[in-house]
Amino acid sequence: MGCSIATHQRKTITKPALPSFTVQPTNFVIENDRSFHDVYRLGKLLGTGSYGEVRLCVNRATSIKRAVKIIRKDLLASPKQRETLDKEVNILKSLDHPGIIRVFEYFEEVKRLYIVTESCLGGELFDEIIKQKTLSEYHSALIMKQIFSVLEYLQTQEIVHRDIKPENILLQEKHNLLSLKIIDFGSAINCSKSNRLSSSYGTLYYMAPEVIEGNYNYLCDLWSAGAILFVLLSGCLPFDGKHNEEVVESIKGMRFCLESEGWGQVSEAAKELIKSLLCPEQVRLNSTRALGSEWISKYSNPEVGLNKVTDVLASLEKFRASHILKDAIKTYMTIQYISMADIKDLKEVFLLLDKDYDGKISQKELLAEYCKLVNEKEAKSVVQKILSEVDSDRNGFIDYSEFLRANVDIRKIVNEENLRNAFRAFDQDNSGKISSEELGRVLEGESFNDCGQWKKIIEDFDINGDGEIDIEEFGMLLKNSSEAGGGNQCLFK
């Protein structure tokens, strides 16, 4: 396909039209209307569940490895079960944290539903515990810090997971305890701090007593975290019994032992943290206080090279937001195509900068880092400029996807195949052109109701003047060297 454009056809791009919304990763988790098997090749079985299985899959066009949750629709006995699945996808779509599994897209066919997510080839944390029997306090603290960080983030999003357990924590890489991902949000629910829940969900051995009683809130997840910490340090469950009734009575009585063989080598700070989690809800630590505990502070501070931090700060300072459509394409491509190897260092720095572990970087946290390099007045000016460029959703923080977009070298992932796939994400009717209606539907989602502002955006890049963006015009959006490393050449041949 050629892409030379006659001089008389070229038009001057006017000042970009600014829509009344911001680009967010959730805009790009959409249903793919192609056949799943046309897009992905299935790989080995990773796990099974009540309604289907989880398998490794490989994108046929990009060779990127993903995981796919395959649900057999005939096993969904009631509309309520289908509603639960839809709710899980919607919750995952709304989350943006390095410790939570990312969902990319989903397919619905006559007999099956396919939900495509990040792959975690390191297996379950549960298997790692069994392999090592017990973990050192240092490694246990690294794990718990990540779990508490996810719970802190979920708390800010008013989401209760309700099934935190080692089997629902995966390692992206084998034996890498800094690459944890929380999965399985099938039991998760939106719930504000002031609300109470009554339906019992979860796995008994990690279930809080108030969940069993049917009157609980978000602090049930902190109890589950306490049970995990107990398992990490002892290799045993805190509450056990010959049958479920005994387990229930043990949980309700909060009867667990920190004095048996093996606990003599565990620090008092670790034991105190366990006691502060496996306790009545009224005095239980929340995630903020757990993260600030003596034990977490002492044991869970992995070293991050100064040069990595300096490089990230320099990238943030250089980043400039561009046209809303260009930013949307770059956000999509960063989320979909960047490899784990490319963001490994970035994830480490993000977690280092996120001092309060809430899954986003605040102005105060950013300022503290820049004050180490320049005087406070200059640091404030730099940070203000960074937030104005990087904080695309204007929530006052740098979210994880915003951080990645500002730091990832887009030239590593912009190629003809990836751009074609990105084009397909916008071209929802597969017509070979992107209309203003399609642009609005992808980028505004359910709130879309007006093509007016999107027609103006289309006009900015509609070189041939037909009122739509074709694949050649789409490729020209990221043609210059600063964005795509391609000089003035069209990226489509």
C-alpha positions in Angstrom: 0.0 0.0 0.0 1.6 3.3 -1.1 1.3 6.4 1.0 2.8 9.3 -1.1 0.4 12.3 -1.0 0.4 14.9 -3.7 1.4 18.4 -2.6 -1.9 19.9 -3.5 -3.7 17.4 -1.3 -1.7 18.4 1.8 -3.5 20.6 4.3 -2.2 22.7 7.2 -3.0 21.2 10.6 -4.7 23.8 12.6 -4.6 24.2 16.4 -5.8 21.0 17.9 -9.4 20.8 19.0 -9.6 20.0 22.7 -12.3 17.5 23.7 -14.0 17.6 27.1 -12.5 14.4 28.3 -9.1 12.8 28.9 -7.4 9.7 27.5 -7.4 6.8 30.0 -6.4 3.1 29.7 -9.9 2.0 30.4 -11.0 3.5 27.0 -9.1 0.7 25.2 -10.4 -2.4 27.0 -13.1 -3.2 24.4 -14.8 -6.1 22.8 -12.9 -7.4 19.8 -15.5 -8.5 17.2 -13.0 -10.7 15.3 -12.8 -14.5 16.1 -10.5 -15.1 19.1 -8.7 -17.9 17.2 -8.0 -15.5 14.2 -6.2 -13.2 16.6 -4.5 -15.6 19.1 -2.9 -19.0 19.1 -3.7 -21.0 22.2 -0.9 -22.4 24.3 -0.5 -24.5 27.4 -3.1 -24.8 30.2 -2.4 -22.6 33.2 -5.4 -23.4 35.4 -9.0 -24.5 35.6 -12.1 -23.1 37.3 -15.8 -23.6 37.7 -16.7 -22.2 34.3 -13.7 -22.9 32.1 -9.9 -22.6 32.0 -7.0 -20.2 31.8 -4.5 -20.8 29.0 -1.4 -19.1 27.6 -2.0 -17.5 24.2 0.1 -15.8 21.7 -1.0 -12.9 19.4 -0.6 -14.2 15.9 0.5 -10.8 14.5 2.8 -9.5 17.3 3.9 -12.8 19.0 3.2 -11.2 22.3 2.3 -13.7 25.0 -0.9 -13.2 27.0 -3.1 -15.3 29.3 -6.8 -15.9 28.4 -9.6 -16.8 30.7 -12.0 -19.0 28.6 -15.5 -19.2 30.0 -17.9 -21.8 28.7 -21.2 -20.0 28.5 -23.2 -23.2 28.9 -21.8 -23.6 32.4 -23.2 -20.3 33.5 -26.3 -21.6 35.2 -28.0 -18.2 35.7 -28.0 -14.6 34.5 -26.4 -13.7 37.9 -23.3 -15.7 37.1 -22.9 -13.9 33.8 -23.5 -10.6 35.6 -20.6 -11.5 37.9 -18.3 -12.0 35.0 -19.2 -8.7 33.4 -18.7 -7.0 36.7 -15.2 -8.5 37.0 -14.2 -7.2 33.6 -15.6 -3.8 34.4 -13.7 -3.6 37.7 -10.4 -4.7 36.1 -10.9 -2.2 33.3 -11.1 0.6 35.9 -7.8 -0.3 37.7 -4.4 1.0 36.9 -1.8 -0.3 39.3 1.5 -2.2 38.8 0.4 -4.9 41.2 -3.0 -5.7 39.6 -3.4 -7.9 36.5 -4.2 -5.9 33.5 -7.0 -6.9 31.1 -6.5 -6.0 27.4 -9.6 -7.1 25.5 -12.3 -9.6 25.4 -14.1 -11.7 22.8 -17.7 -13.1 22.9 -18.6 -16.0 20.7 -21.6 -18.2 20.6 -20.3 -20.8 23.1 -17.4 -19.0 24.8 -16.3 -15.8 26.4 -12.5 -15.0 26.2 -10.9 -12.4 28.5 -7.3 -11.6 27.6 -5.0 -10.5 30.3 -1.3 -10.1 31.2 0.5 -13.4 31.4 2.3 -14.4 34.6 4.7 -17.1 33.8 6.1 -17.3 37.3 3.1 -19.2 38.6 1.2 -18.8 41.8 2.7 -17.4 45.0 1.2 -20.5 46.6 3.5 -22.8 44.6 6.5 -20.7 45.5 5.6 -21.0 49.2 5.3 -24.8 48.9 8.6 -25.0 47.1 10.5 -22.9 49.7 8.4 -24.1 52.7 9.0 -20.8 54.5 10.4 -17.5 53.3 12.8 -15.2 55.0 11.4 -12.1 56.7 13.1 -10.0 54.0 11.4 -11.8 51.1 8.1 -12.0 53.1 8.2 -8.3 53.6 8.7 -7.6 49.9 5.6 -9.7 49.2 3.5 -8.1 51.9 4.5 -4.6 50.9 3.1 -5.2 47.4 -0.1 -6.7 48.7 -0.7 -3.8 51.1 0.1 -1.4 48.3 -2.6 -3.0 46.1 -5.1 -2.9 49.1 -4.3 0.7 49.7 -5.0 1.5 46.0 -8.2 -0.5 46.0 -9.3 1.4 49.1 -8.9 4.7 47.3 -11.0 3.2 44.5 -13.6 2.0 47.0 -13.2 -1.7 45.9 -13.1 -4.7 48.2 -11.4 -7.8 46.7 -12.9 -10.4 49.1 -10.7 -13.3 48.1 -7.1 -12.3 48.8 -5.1 -15.6 49.1 -1.8 -17.0 47.8 -3.5 -18.7 44.9 -4.8 -15.3 43.6 -1.3 -13.8 43.6 0.8 -14.6 40.6 4.5 -14.0 39.8 5.2 -12.4 36.4 8.6 -14.0 36.4 9.8 -17.2 38.1 11.3 -16.6 41.6 11.0 -12.8 41.2 9.2 -11.7 44.3 9.0 -8.1 43.1 6.8 -9.0 40.2 3.5 -9.9 42.0 0.1 -9.5 40.4 -3.2 -9.8 42.2 -5.8 -11.6 40.1 -9.4 -13.0 40.2 -11.7 -10.1 40.8 -14.8 -12.2 40.5 -15.7 -11.7 44.1 -14.7 -8.0 44.1 -17.3 -5.3 44.7 -17.5 -1.5 44.8 -18.1 -0.4 48.4 -17.3 2.8 50.2 -15.6 2.9 53.6 -18.9 3.7 55.3 -20.9 0.9 53.8 -21.3 -2.6 55.2 -21.5 -5.9 53.2 -23.5 -9.0 54.1 -22.9 -11.7 51.4 -20.2 -14.1 52.4 -17.5 -14.5 49.7 -13.9 -15.8 49.7 -11.9 -18.8 50.8 -12.6 -20.1 54.3 -9.0 -20.3 55.5 -8.4 -16.6 54.7 -11.9 -15.4 55.6 -12.3 -12.8 58.3 -14.7 -13.7 61.2 -17.0 -10.7 60.3 -17.4 -12.1 56.7 -18.6 -15.4 58.2 -21.0 -13.5 60.4 -22.2 -11.5 57.3 -21.5 -8.0 58.5 -18.2 -6.5 57.2 -16.3 -3.9 55.2 -13.0 -3.4 53.3 -11.0 -4.4 56.4 -11.8 -8.1 55.6 -9.0 -7.9 52.9 -6.5 -6.9 55.7 -7.4 -10.0 57.7 -6.7 -12.1 54.6 -3.4 -10.3 54.2 -2.6 -11.2 57.8 -3.3 -14.9 57.1 -1.0 -14.8 54.1 1.8 -13.3 56.3 1.3 -16.1 58.8 1.7 -18.7 56.0 4.7 -17.0 54.5 6.6 -17.0 57.8 5.5 -20.4 59.1 4.5 -22.5 56.1 1.2 -23.3 58.0 -2.3 -22.0 58.0 -3.2 -19.8 61.0 -6.6 -21.4 61.3 -7.1 -25.1 60.6 -9.3 -28.0 61.6 -10.5 -31.6 60.8 -13.6 -30.1 59.1 -15.0 -26.7 58.1 -16.9 -26.3 61.4 -13.7 -26.5 63.4 -12.0 -24.0 61.0 -15.0 -21.6 61.4 -14.8 -21.9 65.2 -11.1 -21.3 65.2 -11.5 -18.2 63.0 -14.3 -16.8 65.1 -12.3 -17.3 68.3 -9.2 -15.8 66.5 -7.2 -18.7 67.9 -3.8 -18.9 66.3 -0.3 -19.7 67.7 2.9 -17.7 67.4 4.8 -19.7 70.0 5.3 -23.1 68.3 8.4 -24.5 66.7 9.8 -22.2 64.1 8.4 -18.9 65.4 11.4 -18.5 67.7 13.4 -17.2 64.8 10.8 -14.7 63.7 11.1 -11.1 64.8 8.7 -9.5 67.4 7.9 -6.8 64.8 6.5 -9.5 62.4 4.5 -11.1 65.1 3.0 -7.8 66.2 2.0 -7.1 62.6 0.2 -10.4 62.4 -1.6 -9.8 65.7 -2.6 -6.3 64.4 -4.3 -7.9 61.3 -5.8 -11.2 62.7 -7.8 -9.3 65.3 -11.3 -7.7 65.7 -12.2 -5.4 62.9 -12.5 -2.4 65.3 -8.8 -2.4 66.1 -7.4 -4.0 62.9 -4.8 -2.0 60.9 -5.9 -0.6 57.6 -3.5 -0.7 54.7 -2.0 2.7 55.4 -1.0 1.8 58.9 0.2 -1.7 57.8 2.5 -0.1 55.2 3.9 2.2 57.9 4.5 -0.6 60.4 7.9 -1.1 61.9 8.4 -4.5 60.2 7.6 -3.3 56.7 9.8 -0.3 57.1 12.7 -2.4 58.3 12.7 -5.3 55.9 11.1 -4.2 52.6 13.3 -1.5 51.0 15.0 -3.0 47.9 17.8 -1.0 46.3 17.0 0.9 43.1 20.0 2.2 41.2 20.4 6.0 41.3 20.9 6.1 37.6 17.5 4.5 37.0 15.8 7.1 39.1 17.7 10.0 37.4 16.8 8.7 33.9 13.1 8.5 34.8 13.1 12.0 36.3 14.8 13.3 33.2 12.2 11.6 31.0 9.3 13.0 33.0 10.8 16.5 32.6 11.2 16.1 28.9 7.8 14.7 28.2 5.4 16.9 26.3 1.7 16.1 25.8 0.7 16.3 22.1 -2.6 16.2 20.2 -5.3 14.3 22.0 -5.5 11.7 19.2 -1.7 11.2 19.2 -1.7 10.7 23.0 -4.5 8.2 22.7 -2.6 6.1 20.1 0.6 6.3 22.2 -1.4 5.3 25.4 -3.0 2.4 23.5 0.3 1.2 22.1 2.2 1.5 25.4 -0.4 -0.6 27.2 -0.8 -3.2 24.5 2.7 -3.7 23.1 5.4 -2.8 25.6 7.2 -5.9 27.0 7.7 -6.7 30.7 11.4 -6.5 30.2 11.1 -2.9 28.9 9.1 -1.8 31.9 10.8 -3.8 34.7 13.1 -0.9 35.7 10.3 1.6 35.3 8.1 -0.4 37.7 10.8 -0.4 40.3 11.3 3.3 40.1 7.5 3.9 40.2 7.2 1.9 43.4 10.1 3.8 44.9 8.6 7.2 44.0 5.2 6.2 45.3 6.1 6.8 49.0 2.6 6.3 50.4 2.1 3.2 48.2 -1.4 4.3 46.9 -0.6 3.3 43.3 0.0 6.9 42.0 2.7 9.6 42.3 1.6 12.8 44.0 2.9 16.3 43.5 4.5 16.1 47.0 6.2 12.8 46.2 7.6 14.1 43.0 8.7 17.3 44.6 10.7 15.4 47.2 12.7 13.7 44.5 13.5 16.8 42.5 14.5 18.7 45.7 17.4 16.2 45.9 18.7 17.6 42.6 17.8 21.3 42.5 16.7 24.0 44.9 13.1 24.0 46.1 11.9 26.9 43.9 13.3 25.3 40.8 11.9 21.9 41.8 8.4 23.3 42.3 8.5 24.9 38.8 9.7 21.6 37.2 7.1 19.5 39.0 4.3 21.9 38.1 5.3 21.6 34.4 5.5 17.8 34.6 2.0 17.5 36.1 0.6 19.8 33.4 2.0 17.5 30.7 1.9 14.0 32.2 -1.3 14.1 34.3 -3.6 13.6 31.3 -6.8 12.8 33.4 -6.2 15.9 35.6 -6.7 14.1 38.9 -3.6 15.7 40.4 -1.5 12.6 40.3 0.7 10.6 37.9 -1.1 7.3 37.5 0.8 4.2 36.5 -0.2 4.2 32.8 0.6 8.0 32.6 4.0 7.2 34.1 4.7 4.5 31.6 3.6 6.6 28.6 6.0 9.4 29.7 8.9 7.1 30.1 8.6 4.4 27.4 10.5 5.0 24.2 7.6 4.7 21.7 10.1 4.0 19.0 10.6 0.5 20.4 7.0 -0.5 19.7 5.9 1.7 16.7 6.2 -0.5 13.7 3.8 -1.3 10.8 2.2 -4.3 12.4 1.5 -2.7 15.7 0.1 0.4 14.1 -2.2 -1.7 11.9 -3.4 -3.4 15.1 -3.9 -0.1 16.8 -5.8 1.1 13.8 -8.2 -1.9 14.0 -8.9 -1.0 17.7 -10.3 2.4 16.5 -11.8 1.1 13.2 -14.6 -0.8 14.9 -16.7 -1.6 11.8 -13.6 -2.8 9.9 -14.4 -0.4 7.0 -10.7 0.7 6.6 -11.5 4.2 7.9 -12.1 5.8 11.3 -15.1 7.9 11.6 -15.8 10.6 14.2 -18.5 8.3 15.7 -16.0 5.5 16.1 -13.4 7.8 17.6 -15.9 9.1 20.1 -17.1 5.6 21.0 -13.6 4.3 21.6 -12.3 7.3 23.5 -15.4 8.4 25.4 -17.0 5.0 25.9 -20.5 4.8 27.4 -20.6 8.6 27.9 -20.3 9.2 24.1 -23.2 11.2 22.7 -21.9 13.9 20.4 -19.8 13.6 17.3 -19.2 17.4 17.0 -15.9 17.6 18.9 -14.6 14.4 17.2 -15.4 15.8 13.8 -13.1 18.7 14.6 -10.3 16.3 15.7 -10.7 14.2 12.5 -10.3 17.4 10.5 -6.9 18.0 12.1 -5.5 14.8 10.5 -7.8 14.2 7.5 -5.3 14.9 4.8 -7.5 13.9 1.8 -10.6 15.7 3.2 -13.0 12.8 3.1 -14.2 13.3 6.7 -12.5 10.1 8.0 -9.0 8.9 8.9 -7.7 6.1 6.7 -4.8 3.8 7.5 -2.2 6.0 5.7 -3.3 9.1 7.6 -3.2 7.1 10.8 0.4 6.1 10.1 1.3 9.7 9.5 0.2 10.7 13.0 3.4 9.2 14.5 5.7 9.7 11.6 8.3 12.1 12.9 11.5 11.0 14.5 10.7 12.4 18.0 7.6 10.2 18.2 8.3 7.1 16.1 11.9 7.2 14.9 10.7 7.1 11.3 11.8 10.4 9.9 9.3 11.7 7.4 8.5 8.3 6.0 5.0 6.9 6.2 5.0 3.8 8.4 2.7 1.9 6.1 4.2 0.4 2.9 
